Amino acid sequence: MKFYVKVYKVQSELMVAACDEEVYGKCYEEGELVLRGEKKFYGDDLMSKKGTLRLLRQATIANLLGNSIVGEGIKMGIIDPRNVIRVKGVPHAQMVRM
């Protein structure tokens, strides 16, 4: 299992954007909701599960798109399953540590 991952550093914040390989480059629309697995946001670095989870443990902010990565976020306890949205069945979740 691999994920497209991009790291953003802004002052003391570390944001990790991670997207399942299966939804990368795709767009999902349902009503007014739109999810895009865009290269410009999720980057073009394909990373292992181990490397991705290591970054998520350090992240103060996370943006996750896809069944696998959202599932991993739930297992890690950084994502509350009640706060996951789905567009065309594709899950998306965000996390902020305070």
N, C-alpha and C positions, 0 to 999 in steps of 0.2 A: 504494500500500500504506500503510495507516494502522494504528495500534495504540492501544489504551487504555492509558494510562500514569498511574501515581501515584508520587510521590516522597515518601519518608519520610526525615527527617533526625533522627538520634539521636546526640547528642554529635558526634563527629568522623566518624560513619558516614553515608553517603548510599546508601540502598537505593532501587533502581528496580524497580518491579513493572510488567511490560509483557505485554500479552495481545493476540493477534490479534483483529481485528474479528470474524472468523468464529466464534470460540469464546467470545466475551464473552457473559456471561449464561447460559452452558450448564454442565451438570454431566455428568461422565463417571465411571462406576463400573465397576470390574473387580475382582472378589474384594474384598479389603480396601482397595484403593487407590481414592481419590476425588480427582478434580480438579474445581475449581469456578472458573469465570471470573467471579467475583462483583464487582459494582460496589463493594461496601464495601472490597474489597482492591485491585482494579485501578483504581478511581476512575471518573470519567466524562469525563476529558479525552481526546479523540481527537486523536492527534498524528501528524504526518508521519513517514515513515521517517527522514529526515534529523535531525529534532529528537529522535526516540527514540534513534538511534544516538549522537548527541552526549551525551545523558544517560548512556547505558550506558558511554561512554568515561570518564566521571567517577565512575561508581558504584563503591562498595567492596563492595556486595552487590547481587545481581540475582536476580529471580524471574521466569522467562519461561514463557509458556504459549502453545503454538500452533506450527504448522509454520514459518510465516514468521519470527517473532521468534527462535525457537530456531535456525533456520538462519542468521539474521543473527549471532547470538551465536557460532556455530561459525565463520563466516567471519571475524569479528573476532578470534578466538582467545581469547575469554573463556569459552567453553564447550567442554569436551572431549566429543566425540560419544559416547564410551564411558560417560559419566555421565548421559545423557539417559534418562529413563524415559518409557514410553508407557502410556497408559490409553485403551483403545478406539481405539488408533491416534493419539491426540493426544499430542504430545511436551511434556514439562515439564523444565525444567532450572533449577538454582540455581548461583550463583557467589558466591564470597567472595574478595576480594583481601586478602592478608596482607603 
